[in-house]
Amino acid sequence: MRPVRRRFLPAAALALTALLATAAPAVQAAPVTVAAAPDIPLANVKAHLAQLQSIATANGGNRAHGRPGYKASIDYVKAKLDAAGYTTALQQFTSGGATGYNLIADWPGGDPDQVLMAGSHLDSVGSGAGINDNGSGSAAVLETALAVSRARLAPDKHLRFAWWGAEELGLVGSKYYVNNLGAAERSKLDGYLNFDMIGSPNAGYFVYDDDPVIEQTFKSYFAGLSVPTEIETEGDGRSDHAPFKSAGVPVGGLFTGASNTKSSAQAQKWGGTAGQSFDRCYHSSCDTTANINDTALDRNSDAIAHAVWTLSEGSATPPPGTVFSNAADVSVPDAGAAVTSSVPVTGRTGNAPSALEVGVDIKHTYRGDLVVDLLAPDGTAYRLKNSSSSDSADNVIATYTVNASSESANGTWRLQVRDVAARDTGYIDSWQLTF
């Protein structure tokens, strides 16, 4: 991840097939996943990191833009993808008088007018091997792409993977790619997923909040592991999702922290050391294979595969329903008035189902304080959870089933939350309805 914004150095244009779409609305419907993603073997991801470390060691200790170590890194990833059946292309640009490269890999098949893209920057800074920043993201994206090949995945959407050059000099490679897309190609991109530093040794679990559907996809995955997440803010605008977002593409991603300090509350819920940076070796010579948290790398690698499988809507099994969600945070005032979060439902016929699933993710330090209701479009309240003075656990992460068959399906549904006692605080993280 780059530390600060720097001037983008333009380069000669190179035509490449690509894609982009208009920005997603604040709340939108998303099809339920149809194919289960495989477990991504941690050993495989770490084997890629070992190769990147060896490349750095053999080339002056780094894999920086314009240095032999970067080109060797690109060659390593490209060879793996070529052998796995991808169509690969090197996109060349110039920055600071040196030649840089983006690697683009397309998986055959899928709708060429609906493209899901996942990427990471492959370059390091000049002072180290860059194994967490950003060998971790690059290796996990590579292994996910190889898992697609092993599964012979046939998703509805076209899959594209990318490894960017010169990110550390100001997102140069990804900016070059986006700036050289024609309008027709831009209209095809359904989303871009970015992974920059996902194995920080004192890890946090941060999710980008730029697009609600992508955000909820990641949050739901981690909720299934009972791993709490927070909104990513440290790297906002400082990695390769930024040029895509500026061009109107829905973006999302994962991050485990860089130079920011882990708080006591974060250490309590994630483990690790409070008062210490998430990555004490950020942009330093000690960012080696010893600078990786295996648990964080494993979880995030699996989350990447989950998102790729989910958002590309593989067609092996018909989707069982449609999810309508809202991932915008809403603060719940301590011992205060009830607050609501809305989900507009459209495109349904007739009434809601008799087993309407309501997925709730509320972060709170004493969940017994909370009363939670589902409000139908006509205002009818369905109690999901009562308060309880003896329930001192954190968070409400649960799926409730409601007989809403007397309610019209279309309309604005609301989740209502009230904190009935003092001293503990929280917020609605996200919630969803499955029809």
Buried (B, 14 or more C-beta within 10 A) or exposed (E): BBEEEEEBBEBEEBEBBBBBBEEBEEBBBBBBBBBEBBEBBBEBBBEBBBBBBBBBEEBEBBBBBBBBBBBBBBBBBBEBBEEBEBEBBBBEBBBEEBBBBBBBBBBEBBBEBBBBBBBBBBBBBBBBBBBBBBBBBBBBBBBBBBBBBEBEBBBBBBBBBBBBBBBBBBBBBBBBBBBBBEEEBBBBBBBBBBBBBBBBBBBBBBBBBBBBBBBBBBBBBBBEEEBBBBBBEBBBEBBBBBBBBEBBBBBBBBBBBBBBEBEEEBBEBBEBEEEEBBBBBBBBEBBBBEBBBBBBBBBBBBBBBBBBBBBBBBBEEEEEEBBBBBBBBBEBBBEEEBBBBBBBBEEBEEBBBEEBBBBBBBBBBBBBBBBBBBBBBEEEEBEBBEBEEEBEEBBBBBEBEBEBEEBBBBBBBBBBBBBBEEEBBBBBBBBBBBB
